[in-house]
Amino acid sequence: MALRNPGKHTSVWKNIIALLKMFLVSTIADAKVELTLNDKTYCCLSNEQGLFEFEIENHGLGQGWHSAELRLADELVDGQEEVKVSTEIQISTQSELIFISDIDDTFLVSHVTQKPKKLYTLLTNNAETRQPVKGAVEFYKALKTGGSQKENPFFYVSSSEWNLYEFLVQFIKVNELPKGVLQLKQLKTGFLDFFKSGYGSHSHKLDKIERVLQLYPTKQFVLLGDNGQHDPLIYKEIAEENPDRIKAVYIRGVKSRRWDETQRILQEIESIGTACCQFRHSQQAFEHAQSIGLIST
């Protein structure tokens, strides 16, 4: 269980305990889960990792966010309390543009390329004390509306594990970033797994982004990431496979020695017809987005 209601004055020790608890979890395979949505109930079973998903057609929901309830429907043992949580579901039918963003070092300062510093930041901070990248919040807020009354939906696809889900939701809320759907990496269940958080294969990001594109076959997309790991190459592959659907790619240049390499990759993406911008400061991305009509002037 994550630390509830973290504050700026929460002790480092409590932050460390809260983080460890996020990774000291156990999962239940083949658990029966019920979803109550729009006065209807749907059922599914969890997979071997204890994760589950619902695919519902003809749900009758309109544009925006909708409340739903999840319940563990397995028979309870003596003394066990009913497991029930509220959640929200995003429906994106009206917006023509969808934003897909990485998290670490794209809008959340994480120091992914400096492992000791990243672990220190993870251990000693919480959603209230972690810092957004300078200017990122204003940039994302502007992208959300584009200067119009219609809100563009956001998906956050990250190499962080599902263990950090609650922390990330809290961080997005505290910093008033656009509320979005999180797509994270395989759940970790070991005591020392947090040392490996955010590392390893990034193929899941490609898979998750492709899945979002499949769910919205008529929409165009903007991809946001950084050059600290593999975002430029992942976004290049996505753009090449979907040349008419990726409107723009934004890469924050957090690693100077990868700047030139990233520029070459972005030039290849631009040759497909996708607008690209590598930037060090959010204002540069903001002005580029204005120049191509993503943000009204």
Buried (B, 14 or more C-beta within 10 A) or exposed (E): EBBEEBEEEBEEEEBEEBBEEBBBBEBEEEBBBBBBBEEEEBEBEBEEBBEBEBEEEEBEBEBBEBEBEBBBBBEEEEEEEEBEEEEEBBEBEEBEBBBBBBBBBBBBBBBBBEEEEBBEBBBBBBBBBBEBBEBBBEBBEBBBBBEEEEBBBBBBBBBBBBBBBBBBBBBBEBBEBBBBBBBBBEBBBEEEBBBBBBEEEBEBBBEBBBEBBEEBEEBBBBBBBBBBBBBBBBBBBBBEEBEEBBBBBBBBBBBEEBBEEBBEBBEBBBEBEBBBBBBEEBEBBBBBBBEEEBBEE
